[in-house]
């Protein structure tokens, strides 16, 4: 899928802008896997700044501030594996549903941009620094913002436009471009991760900001739609695997079976010199933090074996919908948004 946001900006800021649609529904009501243990925050349309509470991290949660590895290439088992964006959390945009990712997907930056502290009122210089960074005019992140790992619970979250669901955002994911560099056929029977540590809770409160209130599309007024996207037909060059994680001890592995974008596609098979893409979507039924190492199950003429990829050891962080709160800029202050009263709201 091809996405474009904020024309004439740097690529990394384009991706950051795309991420804002990932947490669109973090501003409002969303499907909740475990509604008995959490509840959505009550949004307010009042213009008075609202204080933010419950944002203190425990020592076991500090790893959500460490960004995962990117730009990784691996040559193993007669495969060349490119994982340019690394494990992203949040992850991909897809046209599908939790059990069927859809025929197209696109990389996202793999992190959430939040307010760095509880303060909601800022001077004009601080606000301009935010606008310059989010709009791609500056590559330096201001001290008022923070990058944090965190994918919303539930498999995927819908992206709405005009009251219709036209796409979904999965929790966390990774994209592989895999080339068979050997002389024999290789089949990828499953894809997943191995847990390297026991899981622990993620109770961080994400102070999201509605980017549309800071940086609208060029030539458009504040509040105008900030994102345009589209996709192409499915092919058998791209596959997706869904991996459901759980709360277990270290060394447990979780796998999913790759399926082609088109229903006519067979199993993911690479003949010599073939190149295909594989998107792995991870989701968790609980707000947990995972330390993981990707793995691929390979079938070859010599039998089946599991290929571990320690070069891509990463953190996956998941949070309930109630942990994501969206604030829009009004004057010199960020105020809690009521999604039912906002025409175009994209939280990042």
N, C-alpha and C positions, 0 to 999 in steps of 0.2 A: 504494500500500500504506500502511496505517496502522500506525504503531508507537507503543508507549508504554512508557516506562521510568521508574522512580522517580517515582511519582505525587507531585503537588503540588510539583514543582520548576520552576525557570525553564526556559523553552523551550530556551535555548542549552545548558543542562546536560542537558536531555533528549536533545538531539542528540548531545552529547558521550558520554552513556551508550550511545546506540545505536551509536556508532562502535566500542565495545569488541567487538561481535560481528564487526566487519570483520576483526580480526586474531586471531580465535579460533584459527584453524588455524596462526597464527604460533607457537602454543605447542607444536605437535606436528608430525607428519609431514604434508607437503603435496605436491601435484603440483609438480614442478620442471621448468621449461622447459629449463634447462641444468644438468643434474646433474653433468656432468663438471667444471665449474668451481667448484661450491660443494657443501657438505654441511650437513645439519641439525645444530645443536648437540646434544650429549648432555645430556638433561634429568636432573635428580637430585631425588629426593624427600627427601634429607637435610635436616634442619632447620638446619644450619649455613649462615650467609650465604656466598654465593659471590661472588667479585670479578668485575667486569665489565671486559673489555679491548677494545681496538680501537675506541674511540668518538671518536677525534680526527678532526675535520673538516679537510680541506684547504681552501685559500682558494677553490677552484672549487666547493666544496660548500656554502658558507655560505648560498646562496640557498634551501636547504630550510627555513631558519628564517623566511623571509619568507612570510607568509600571502597567498594570492591574493585578488584583489578580489571583493567581494560587493556585493549591492544595486545591480546595474547594470541600467539600462534604456536601450535604444537605439532610435532612430527613423531608419531608412534604407530606401531602395528600396521605399517603400510598405509597410514592415513595422514593427510595434512589437514589439520583442524584450525580454522580461523575463528576466533571468538573476540572480535574487535571491541564490542561493547561490554563484554564480561557479563556477570550475573547482575541483573537490574532488579531493583526492588523499590518502587513499582516497576512493572515490566512492559509488555507489549500492548499495542492496540490491535484489536481483532474484530472482524465482522460477526463472529460467532457467539456461542454461549459457553458456559463452563464445561460441558461435556463434549462440545464440538467447537473448537476454537475458530473455525471459519477459513475462508479461502485466502485471506491476506492478513499481514501483520506488519508492524513497523517498530523499530527500536525506539526506546525512550531513554532519557538520561540516566534513570536508575536511582534516583533519589528524590526527596521531597524538599522544597524550599519553604522554610518557616520563619516566623519572627523569632529572633534569637533570645528574647527575654519577655517578661510579662508587660513591659511598657507598651502602651498603645498610642501615645501622642508623640509626634516627632516634629522637629523644626524643618523649615523649607529646604535646607541644605541636605539633611538626611533623606528626605523624601525624594529629592532630585537624584541622589546617589542610587536609591532603589530603582528609580525609573531608568536611569542610565544603564544599570546592570541588567535589569530584566528586559530592556529594549535592545540590548546588544551594543550599546554605545560605549560600554566599559566592560573590560574583562575582569575587573577587580570586584569581588563580592564585598559589599559594605558590612561593617561589624553588626549592623542591625538585622542581618539575615543569617541563616544557618542552613547547611545541607544535612539532611538526616535520611537514613534508610527507613522505609516503612510502606508496606503494601496493605491495602484494605482487605479485610476478611471476606471470604465467601466465594472464591474462585474467580469471579469477574464482577465488575460494576458496570451498569449500563451508561452509555452516553446518550443524552436526550437532545433532540432538536425539534422544536415545534410540537412538543408533546409525544414524539415518537422515539422509540429506542432504535438507534441506527448503528450502534457498535458497542463493544465491551472492552474493558481494561482488565487484564488479569493481574493477580497479586504481584508475583515476582517471576522472572523468566530469564532465559539465555538463548541467544541465537548462535548456531554453529553453521559455518560453511565448510563442508567436508569433501575432500578429494581423495579418491583411491589412487595412491601412487605406486601400488604393487602390480603384480601380474595376474592375480586371482580375484575372483568376485568376493565381495564382502557384504554381508547382510547385517544391518543394525536392528536387532530383534527388540531391544528395549533401551530406554534412556532414563536416567534419574540421578540421584545423589546418595552418598553415604554420610550419615551424621558423624561428626568428629568429636562432639561433646554432647552432654545431656542438654536438653532444651531448658529455657527459662522464660519467665513471663516478660512481656513488653507492656509496661503501663505508662509509657510516655504520652503526653498530650500534645498533639500536633497543631500548632498555631498557624494554620494556612492563611494565605492572603489571596484575595480575588484579583488576579492580575489585570483583568479588564478595567478595574478602577484606577490602575496606574498607567498602563501602556496599551491603548487601543490600537487597532489596525491603522496604518497610515491613511490619513484623510477621513477617518471615521470618528464619530464622537465617542466619548467614554460611555461604556455600556453596550457598544455594538459588538456583534459576534467577533470573537478573536481567532477562530479556528476554521479552517476549511480543509477537508480531506476527501479522498476517494480511493478506489481500489480497482484492480484488474481481475481478469478471470483466473480461476484456479488452474494449477498445473501439477504434474507429478515430479516437479523439480524441487518442491517445498513440502516438508512434512512437519507435523506437530505432535507432541506427546504431552499428556497431562499427568502430573505427578501430585498425588494427594499425600501430604505429610502428616505426621502424628507426634504426640508427646511420648517419646521413648528415650531409652538410654543410648549412649554412644555406640557407634559401629553398626547400627541398623541401616539398611538400605531401602530406598523407596524407588520404584520404577513405574514407567508408563510405556505403552506401545505406540510407536510412531505411526501416524496415519497421514496419507496424502491429502493435499488441498482439494483434490477432486475425488469423488466417490469411486471412480474407475481405477484409481491407483492401487497397485499391489504393495507388498511389504517394501520397506526402504532397503533397496539393493543398489550397491555401487559396483559397476563393472570397472575394469581398469581404465583410468583417466576420467571416470565420471566425477562430476561435482554436483552435490545437492545440498539444500539448506534444511536444517532441522531446528525448530523452535521448541524449547521445553518450557512448559508452563507449570509453575509451582503454586499450590495453595494450601492453606492450613485452616482447620476448623476452629483454632484457638489463637489468641494473641500471644504467640511465642516467637522467640529468637532462636535461630538455628545456625550452627557452624557446619558447613557442608562441603563435600568434595564431589564434583560431577563424575558420573560413571556411564559407560556405554557397554551394552551386552552385544558382543560380536559373534556372528556365525560365519565360519570360514570352512574351507575344505579340511582343515585339521581339527575341527570341532568348535565348541562354544567356549568363549572366555570373556571375562569382564575387564574392560579397559578403564583404569582409574586415571583421573586428570588432576593431580595435586596442584598443578600450576594455576588452577582456577578455584582453589579453596576460597570460599566466600561466606558472607553473612546474609541470611534471609531474615527479615523482620516483618512481622505481621501485627496488625492492630485492628480492634473492633471499630465499627463505624463511629461510635460515640467518642472515640479518641481523636477524631478529625473535626476541627471546628474552623469555619471560614469567616474571615474578616475582610471587609471592603473599606477602602480609603474614602473618608468624607472630610474634606478640608485638611486639617493637620492631624486627624486621628483615625485609627482603624476601629470600626464598629462591627458588631456581630450581625451577619446578614440573615435575612429571612428569605430563603430561596423561592418561596411562593410569590414574593414581591419583586424579584429581580429577573429582568428579561434575559440577560446574558450574564452568567456567572461561571467563571472558570477558576478553580482554586488550585494552587500549586504547592 
